[in-house]
């Protein structure tokens, strides 16, 4: 991570975060959505991929800073993109 990004993250509080509340997942400061379907959504941050597995999932809200996923969420799996 570049020094500039570290300072910006500290000043602007741009830390990656996943929260689960009211049967919805809210993901803050992600890099990109790698893929999505109603059963699996892959979110990328740095060299890590967060795979959300469930059923009837939709991306309910999507902004640059965060997104909200709703549906029947079963688990979140962490993958390393370098493998």
TORPA-4810 file (N, C-alpha, C, O; in nm, 3 decimals):
<nodes>
NODE_1_0.084_-0.117_0.000_0.000_0.000_0.000_0.089_0.124_0.000_0.189_0.129_0.072_X
NODE_2_0.054_0.220_-0.078_0.133_0.343_-0.087_0.111_0.430_0.036_0.005_0.428_0.098_X
NODE_3_0.216_0.506_0.068_0.210_0.594_0.184_0.093_0.691_0.174_0.026_0.718_0.274_X
NODE_4_0.068_0.744_0.055_-0.044_0.837_0.035_-0.178_0.772_0.071_-0.263_0.835_0.133_X
NODE_5_-0.196_0.646_0.032_-0.320_0.575_0.065_-0.335_0.555_0.215_-0.445_0.563_0.269_X
NODE_6_-0.223_0.527_0.282_-0.227_0.508_0.427_-0.273_0.637_0.496_-0.357_0.633_0.585_X
NODE_7_-0.218_0.750_0.454_-0.256_0.879_0.512_-0.403_0.910_0.480_-0.477_0.953_0.569_X
NODE_8_-0.444_0.890_0.356_-0.584_0.916_0.318_-0.680_0.828_0.398_-0.784_0.875_0.443_X
NODE_9_-0.645_0.700_0.415_-0.731_0.611_0.492_-0.744_0.656_0.637_-0.851_0.645_0.696_X
NODE_10_-0.635_0.708_0.693_-0.638_0.755_0.831_-0.720_0.883_0.843_-0.804_0.894_0.933_X
NODE_11_-0.697_0.978_0.755_-0.765_1.108_0.762_-0.912_1.095_0.727_-0.997_1.153_0.795_X
NODE_12_-0.943_1.021_0.622_-1.080_1.011_0.574_-1.154_0.889_0.628_-1.273_0.871_0.600_X
NODE_13_-1.085_0.807_0.703_-1.146_0.685_0.757_-1.200_0.597_0.644_-1.318_0.562_0.644_X
NODE_14_-1.115_0.563_0.549_-1.152_0.480_0.434_-1.117_0.333_0.456_-1.070_0.267_0.363_X
NODE_15_-1.139_0.284_0.573_-1.103_0.147_0.604_-1.209_0.050_0.552_-1.329_0.075_0.563_X
NODE_16_-1.163_-0.060_0.496_-1.252_-0.166_0.450_-1.324_-0.227_0.569_-1.263_-0.253_0.673_X
NODE_17_-1.453_-0.249_0.554_-1.532_-0.305_0.664_-1.651_-0.380_0.608_-1.712_-0.338_0.510_X
NODE_18_-1.682_-0.492_0.672_-1.803_-0.568_0.639_-1.888_-0.574_0.765_-1.839_-0.613_0.871_X
NODE_19_-2.013_-0.534_0.753_-2.104_-0.544_0.868_-2.231_-0.619_0.825_-2.273_-0.612_0.709_X
NODE_20_-2.289_-0.691_0.920_-2.411_-0.767_0.896_-2.517_-0.720_0.996_-2.497_-0.729_1.117_X
NODE_21_-2.629_-0.671_0.943_-2.735_-0.620_1.030_-2.868_-0.632_0.955_-2.876_-0.601_0.836_X
NODE_22_-2.970_-0.677_1.025_-3.105_-0.691_0.968_-3.106_-0.772_0.839_-3.171_-0.733_0.742_X
NODE_23_-3.033_-0.883_0.838_-3.025_-0.974_0.723_-2.968_-0.909_0.598_-3.001_-0.948_0.486_X
NODE_24_-2.881_-0.809_0.617_-2.816_-0.741_0.506_-2.667_-0.726_0.536_-2.629_-0.706_0.651_X
NODE_25_-2.585_-0.734_0.433_-2.442_-0.712_0.446_-2.411_-0.576_0.385_-2.452_-0.546_0.273_X
NODE_26_-2.340_-0.495_0.460_-2.294_-0.365_0.411_-2.142_-0.370_0.405_-2.077_-0.401_0.504_X
NODE_27_-2.086_-0.341_0.287_-1.942_-0.347_0.265_-1.893_-0.207_0.231_-1.937_-0.146_0.134_X
NODE_28_-1.800_-0.157_0.313_-1.747_-0.023_0.296_-1.609_-0.028_0.229_-1.527_-0.114_0.260_X
NODE_29_-1.586_0.064_0.138_-1.455_0.089_0.076_-1.394_-0.035_0.011_-1.280_-0.071_0.040_X
NODE_30_-1.470_-0.099_-0.075_-1.423_-0.212_-0.154_-1.357_-0.159_-0.282_-1.376_-0.043_-0.318_X
NODE_31_-1.279_-0.243_-0.349_-1.215_-0.203_-0.474_-1.304_-0.228_-0.595_-1.324_-0.140_-0.679_X
NODE_32_-1.359_-0.351_-0.603_-1.445_-0.384_-0.717_-1.532_-0.505_-0.686_-1.503_-0.583_-0.595_X
NODE_33_-1.638_-0.519_-0.764_-1.720_-0.639_-0.761_-1.665_-0.729_-0.870_-1.675_-0.698_-0.988_X
NODE_34_-1.608_-0.840_-0.830_-1.545_-0.931_-0.926_-1.649_-1.009_-1.006_-1.636_-1.022_-1.128_X
NODE_35_-1.751_-1.059_-0.939_-1.860_-1.130_-1.007_-1.980_-1.136_-0.913_-1.967_-1.123_-0.791_X
NODE_36_-2.097_-1.158_-0.972_-2.214_-1.175_-0.886_-2.321_-1.256_-0.956_-2.339_-1.249_-1.078_X
NODE_37_-2.393_-1.332_-0.875_-2.511_-1.406_-0.916_-2.600_-1.412_-0.792_-2.565_-1.358_-0.687_X
NODE_38_-2.714_-1.476_-0.805_-2.803_-1.481_-0.688_-2.751_-1.575_-0.579_-2.801_-1.573_-0.467_X
NODE_39_-2.650_-1.658_-0.611_-2.595_-1.752_-0.513_-2.456_-1.716_-0.464_-2.414_-1.763_-0.357_X
NODE_40_-2.381_-1.633_-0.539_-2.244_-1.602_-0.501_-2.207_-1.462_-0.551_-2.230_-1.427_-0.667_X
NODE_41_-2.150_-1.382_-0.460_-2.102_-1.248_-0.495_-1.957_-1.238_-0.448_-1.927_-1.266_-0.332_X
NODE_42_-1.867_-1.198_-0.540_-1.726_-1.184_-0.506_-1.689_-1.036_-0.505_-1.709_-0.965_-0.604_X
NODE_43_-1.634_-0.992_-0.392_-1.592_-0.854_-0.372_-1.441_-0.853_-0.352_-1.389_-0.932_-0.274_X
NODE_44_-1.372_-0.764_-0.422_-1.227_-0.758_-0.413_-1.182_-0.634_-0.337_-1.234_-0.525_-0.357_X
NODE_45_-1.084_-0.654_-0.248_-1.017_-0.546_-0.177_-0.870_-0.583_-0.167_-0.834_-0.684_-0.108_X
NODE_46_-0.784_-0.499_-0.226_-0.641_-0.526_-0.236_-0.622_-0.661_-0.305_-0.674_-0.680_-0.415_X
NODE_47_-0.550_-0.755_-0.245_-0.529_-0.886_-0.307_-0.620_-0.993_-0.248_-0.595_-1.113_-0.264_X
NODE_48_-0.725_-0.951_-0.180_-0.816_-1.045_-0.118_-0.952_-1.042_-0.187_-0.999_-0.937_-0.232_X
NODE_49_-1.015_-1.159_-0.194_-1.150_-1.170_-0.250_-1.241_-1.224_-0.141_-1.215_-1.329_-0.083_X
NODE_50_-1.347_-1.152_-0.114_-1.448_-1.192_-0.017_-1.565_-1.250_-0.095_-1.630_-1.179_-0.172_X
NODE_51_-1.592_-1.379_-0.074_-1.699_-1.447_-0.145_-1.818_-1.462_-0.051_-1.809_-1.530_0.052_X
NODE_52_-1.928_-1.400_-0.087_-2.050_-1.409_-0.007_-2.137_-1.515_-0.072_-2.170_-1.506_-0.191_X
NODE_53_-2.174_-1.616_0.005_-2.250_-1.729_-0.047_-2.387_-1.730_0.019_-2.400_-1.714_0.141_X
NODE_54_-2.490_-1.750_-0.064_-2.627_-1.753_-0.013_-2.724_-1.788_-0.123_-2.689_-1.857_-0.218_X
NODE_55_-2.846_-1.742_-0.109_-2.947_-1.762_-0.212_-3.034_-1.637_-0.222_-3.047_-1.561_-0.125_X
NODE_56_-3.091_-1.616_-0.339_-3.177_-1.499_-0.364_-3.109_-1.367_-0.326_-3.175_-1.276_-0.276_X
NODE_57_-2.979_-1.359_-0.348_-2.906_-1.238_-0.311_-2.913_-1.135_-0.424_-2.908_-1.168_-0.542_X
NODE_58_-2.924_-1.011_-0.383_-2.920_-0.900_-0.477_-2.832_-0.789_-0.420_-2.817_-0.775_-0.298_X
NODE_59_-2.775_-0.710_-0.510_-2.705_-0.590_-0.467_-2.811_-0.482_-0.461_-2.854_-0.428_-0.563_X
NODE_60_-2.852_-0.451_-0.340_-2.963_-0.360_-0.316_-2.924_-0.214_-0.339_-3.001_-0.136_-0.396_X
NODE_61_-2.805_-0.178_-0.294_-2.754_-0.041_-0.305_-2.607_-0.047_-0.343_-2.533_-0.130_-0.290_X
NODE_62_-2.565_0.040_-0.434_-2.424_0.040_-0.473_-2.378_0.183_-0.497_-2.426_0.253_-0.585_X
NODE_63_-2.281_0.224_-0.414_-2.215_0.352_-0.427_-2.064_0.328_-0.431_-2.019_0.216_-0.409_X
NODE_64_-1.989_0.431_-0.459_-1.843_0.419_-0.461_-1.790_0.379_-0.323_-1.696_0.300_-0.313_X
NODE_65_-1.850_0.433_-0.217_-1.802_0.410_-0.081_-1.851_0.279_-0.020_-1.781_0.220_0.062_X
NODE_66_-1.969_0.233_-0.057_-2.022_0.111_0.003_-2.127_0.047_-0.085_-2.178_0.109_-0.179_X
NODE_67_-2.159_-0.078_-0.052_-2.271_-0.146_-0.117_-2.345_-0.227_-0.014_-2.290_-0.264_0.090_X
NODE_68_-2.472_-0.255_-0.044_-2.556_-0.334_0.046_-2.607_-0.455_-0.030_-2.661_-0.443_-0.140_X
NODE_69_-2.589_-0.573_0.030_-2.635_-0.699_-0.028_-2.743_-0.755_0.063_-2.726_-0.763_0.184_X
NODE_70_-2.856_-0.793_0.002_-2.963_-0.854_0.080_-2.996_-0.990_0.021_-2.960_-1.020_-0.093_X
NODE_71_-3.064_-1.073_0.098_-3.101_-1.208_0.058_-3.073_-1.304_0.172_-3.051_-1.263_0.286_X
NODE_72_-3.075_-1.432_0.140_-3.043_-1.535_0.239_-2.892_-1.558_0.237_-2.841_-1.626_0.147_X
NODE_73_-2.822_-1.503_0.333_-2.677_-1.508_0.336_-2.634_-1.620_0.429_-2.671_-1.623_0.546_X
NODE_74_-2.554_-1.714_0.374_-2.511_-1.831_0.451_-2.372_-1.814_0.511_-2.350_-1.845_0.628_X
NODE_75_-2.279_-1.764_0.431_-2.142_-1.749_0.484_-2.061_-1.654_0.396_-2.099_-1.622_0.284_X
NODE_76_-1.948_-1.611_0.453_-1.851_-1.527_0.382_-1.717_-1.602_0.386_-1.670_-1.641_0.493_X
NODE_77_-1.658_-1.620_0.269_-1.532_-1.693_0.257_-1.426_-1.596_0.207_-1.451_-1.518_0.116_X
NODE_78_-1.308_-1.603_0.266_-1.197_-1.517_0.227_-1.099_-1.595_0.140_-1.052_-1.702_0.179_X
NODE_79_-1.067_-1.540_0.021_-0.971_-1.602_-0.070_-0.855_-1.505_-0.093_-0.872_-1.383_-0.085_X
NODE_80_-0.737_-1.561_-0.121_-0.624_-1.480_-0.159_-0.615_-1.480_-0.310_-0.614_-1.587_-0.371_X
NODE_81_-0.609_-1.363_-0.373_-0.609_-1.349_-0.518_-0.481_-1.403_-0.581_-0.478_-1.427_-0.702_X
NODE_82_-0.376_-1.422_-0.504_-0.247_-1.467_-0.558_-0.242_-1.618_-0.582_-0.148_-1.667_-0.643_X
NODE_83_-0.339_-1.690_-0.535_-0.337_-1.836_-0.549_-0.388_-1.880_-0.684_-0.393_-2.000_-0.713_X
</nodes>
